[in-house]
């Protein structure tokens, strides 16, 4: 995902549809990082580890689903709010 985001940002300079591609791939890459963060927290923090020792219990699933819903909302907001550049670089 980051490779596509970097290509859209630096090679295509966010021209046309690449602006939307950049926003989507950047949000997905950040989601993956937060997904791993949540998994690591449930593994390393004793209080969370007691709630979901095998990471198949409901508290872990609820945390991951809540994270996904938040990032879907952020992704929609990012795509809608990332307007074309009024002064494109020549």
N, C-alpha and C positions, 0 to 999 in steps of 0.2 A: 504494500500500500504506500509506503513512504517513497518507494522508487517512482511510482506513478505521480505522486504529489510533487516530487522534486522535478520530474520531467515537465509537468504542467507549469510549475512555477518558473523554472529557470530556462528551459528550452523553448517552450511555447509562450512564455511571458503572460500567462493567464488570458490569452486572447480567445474570444468567442466562448465556445463550450468548455474550454480548458479551465475557465474560472470555476465553473460548477464542479468539474472533475476534481480540481484541487480541493475545494471545500469538502466534498464527500470523502475523498481518500484521507484527508487530514483528520477528519472526525473519526473515521473507522480506525485509523492507526492509533489515535488517542484512546478509543474504546478498548482496543486490544491491550494496551498498557494498563488501563484501569482494571480490566478483567483479570489480568495476571496479578495486579496489586491486591485485589479482593481475595483471590485464591491464596496468595502468600500470607495475607493477614489471618485468614482462617487456619493456616498451617502453623504460623509462628506465635500468634498472640494466644496465651493460655485460655483466657476467657472465651474467645471465639472458637478455639479448638475444642473446648468442652461442648459447645453447642453443635458442632458439626465435625466430629473426628475423621470421618471418611469423605467429607465434602459431597455427600449424597443426601444429606438431611435437609429438611425444609428451610432452616435459616440461611444456609448457603445458597440454595436455589432462589429464595426470595431476594437476597442481596444481588445476585447476578441478574435476575429479571428486572429489578428496580434500576440497576445500572443500565441495562439495555434500553429500557423505556426512556430514561433520562437522555441517553445519547441519541436515540432516534429523534427525540424532540429537539436536541441541540443541532442535529444534522439538518433537520427541516428548517430550523431557524437560520442556520448558516447558509444554506442554499438560497433561501428566499432573500436574505439580507445582504448577500454578496453581489452587489450591483456591478454592472459593467463600468469600466474606467471612463470617465467623461473626457479625459485627455490622454488617449493612448500614446504609448511611446512609438516613435517612428523608427 
